[in-house]
Amino acid sequence: MNIHELRPAPGSRHSRKRVGRGDGSGHGSFSGRGQKGQKSRSGSGHMRPGFEGGQLPLMKRLPEKRGFFNRFRVEYSVVPVMALNRFPEGTVVTPEAMVQAGLVKSLKKPVKVLGEGEVKLPLVVQAHRFSRSARLKLEAAGGKAEEIEYATAG
């Protein structure tokens, strides 16, 4: 097959709708725009998003729904430092080990260790982020807090 032999699939191409070309065409008189009103006029059929014909728009009626959404916010899976007591002394605790222990559901989100509770064992904990208090508690117990890089997709 050569490029000059290519044809569109049968039935995939349609002829353009020619409106306002007489009643016999099926799109005459009102040209598919109905009768009267703002949308039937030329140049004024477009309303801004959220416009409700002069009625108080939903966005103004529900003020708690307005606001700012940060698309670049990073959401973490959080693990309290006291939950790490289930690992044996001297263990290297990785995010994969946290998933196996049931502390984190999946590795889709980066893991952050928070300083809630106390840690009794010296552990080497690898996570993507640590709170200041979690880092201090791990080091006070003789362990180590190692930050690892989070590989984002895309």
N, C-alpha and C positions, 0 to 999 in steps of 0.2 A: 504494500500500500504506500502510495506517495502522498505528499502533503496536498497536492491539487485534487486528490480523489476523496478527501475528507468531506463528509456531509453531516449535518446535525441529525440527531435521532428523529425518526418520523413522529410528528405531533408535538415536538418540543419548541418549534418556532411559531409564533402567532403574529398576525398582522396587527398593526397599531389601531387602537380605537379612535375613529375620527368622529368627534362630537360636533354637534351643531351643523350637520350637513343634510338636514331635511328629515321629516318624519319617517320616510321610507327606510332610512338607515337604522332605525331603532334607537338612535341617540340624538333625535332632533329636539325641537322646541326648548325644553329645559336642560338639555345636554347632560342628563344624568345627575343634575344637582338638586332635584326636588323643586319645591315651589317656595319662593321668597326666603327671607331670613338671611342672617349674616353669612352663612356658608354658601349661599347661592350667588352672592355678589363677587365681582372680580376684585382681587387684591386685598380683601378683608376677611378671607376665610381662616386666617391663622390667628389663634389665640395663644398667649404665652402659657407655659406649663403651669397647671394649678388654677387657671382661670375657670370660674364656675358661673359665668354669665351674670356677674354682679352679686350673686349670693356670697356671703362671707365664706371664703375658701376654707377647706379642711385644715390647711396648714395654720391658719389664723385661729381656728376654733380649738385646736389641740396644741397649746404652746409647749407642753412638755415633750412633744415629739420633735421639735426643732432642735438644732444644735450642730455640733462639730463631730465628725467621725474621722479619726486619724487612721488612714489606710496603712501607714508605715509602722504602726504599733506592733511590738513583738509580744506575743502571748506565751507565757512560760508554763510548764508543768512544775508545780511547786512541791518540794519535799521538805518536811520539818526535820531539823537535825536530830531530834529524839528518835525518829523512825529508823535511823541508821544503826541503832543499838542492836538490831537483830543480826547484823553481820559479825562474824568472828573477828577477834583481835588481829590487827595487822593486815586485814583484807584491803585490796585495791577495789574500791566501789566505783564502778562505771555506770553510765546511764543504762547500758544493757543489763547489768546486774540488778539495777533498780526495777526494771521491767519484769525480770524473772521473779523478784521478790514481791511484786505486786504493789510497789510504791508509786510507779508511774504506769499509766495505761498504755502509752505507745511512745515511740521516738519521733512522732511527727512534729511535736513542739520541743524547743530547747528546755533543758532541766535547770531549775534554780533551787538551791538549797537555802532555806530560811532558818533563822536562829531560834526557833520555837522549841522549848524544852532543853534538856541537857544530854550531852553525849559522854559516855563513860569509858569508851575504848579508844585506843589510838588507831585511827583508820586513815588510809589515803583515799580521799574522795575526789573523783573527777566529775565535774559538772560544767555546764556552760556559763553559769553565774552563781555567785555566792553573796548573801547579804553580809554586811560587816560583822554583825553579831555571830553569824554562823561560822565565819572564818575564824574569829577569835575563840569560839568554843571548841572548834576542831583542833586548833593549835594548842589550846590550854590542856586538852586531853592527850597531847603528845602525837597528834595526827597531822595531816597535811591537807590543804585545799588546793587542788590543781584545776585551773580553768582550761577548758578545751574549746576549740573553735567549732562553731555551729555551721554546718554546710547547708545553705539554703538552696532550694531547687529553683532554677531559672536564673 
